[in-house]
Amino acid sequence: MKRRMRLLLVAFLGAMALLVGTVGAPAMAVENGGTTTLGTQAAGNTVRSNMNGKCLEVLSWTNYNGAPAGMWDCHGGTNQQWVFTAAGELRSVWNGKCLEILGFNNNNGAAVGLWDCTGGSNQKWYSLGADIRSLQNSKCLEILNYDNNNGAPVGMWDCYIGGNQLWY
């Protein structure tokens, strides 16, 4: 319950920052609500699935634009560490890139990956409860097809608050 409240607070603060235009403000961590400066590789928190406790990560430690995001057993690596910024971005501690809906795709099942941060709506996120939603289309980040395996892809889908759409 504490984590959920913290996530709600961080999401609210991120949304407020978007409204007042504080894009250059310090970053806020996803899980614990602490602050850090972007680019500080030591800071970050995991984004875990309520479905299986696995962590959202940059798969295979890849560093190129379009690198896939997916699920893996949590191991504490920087490819599983994320910072939620005041601008509403989810930035990878591993490579500093932003989680985004690739190609601005609005369809259910749209792929999610990493890209240089551009400030686009496909790179902006907020939360209502334990879900993570895109500012672009209000769809939810989910583990596609309820896939429980390591390497399972994440993508976007209409929000229905299934276990594969809930995060902590």
Phi, psi and omega in degrees: 000321180298316179298319180297318179294321178296316179299319177298317180297316180296318179297318178297314179297322177296318179295320179295321179296322177297320182293325182262000173074038180264056183300327183271011181289165178300154180284156174239138181284145184295310192272322188251358177073002178288164180252155178205166176264134178302146182092348175277101187294342181283344184263152177147164181219162178278155171242109187253148178277135173293334183294316187219002179074003179284162185258142170290134182213164167280109186296140176059020177056034182282153189236003184269158174298133183094000179304136183285146170256146180196193186249146178205156173307138182290130180226359175084005179292158181294340176287355176247011181254135184227149174236127175268116184273165177296340178275001178087015179269149167253106184258138176283131174292328181301311187229001178074003181278161181265141170290132181214161168279113185296133177069017181055029184290125180263002183281152170300137182090001181304138181288147176240136179205195184250145180208156172307139182290125183240349184085006180292156180296337178285356178245013181250136186227153173210173184227143169235099186079233184259008178266166175236120186244152177273136175291335181296316188218004181062015175280161184262142171288132181214162168279114185297140177058023181053031182294123184264001185275155169299138183090000180303134180284149171252153179199192184251145178205156173307140183286127175224005175061039172285162180303331180281000178245007183250139188226155172216000000 
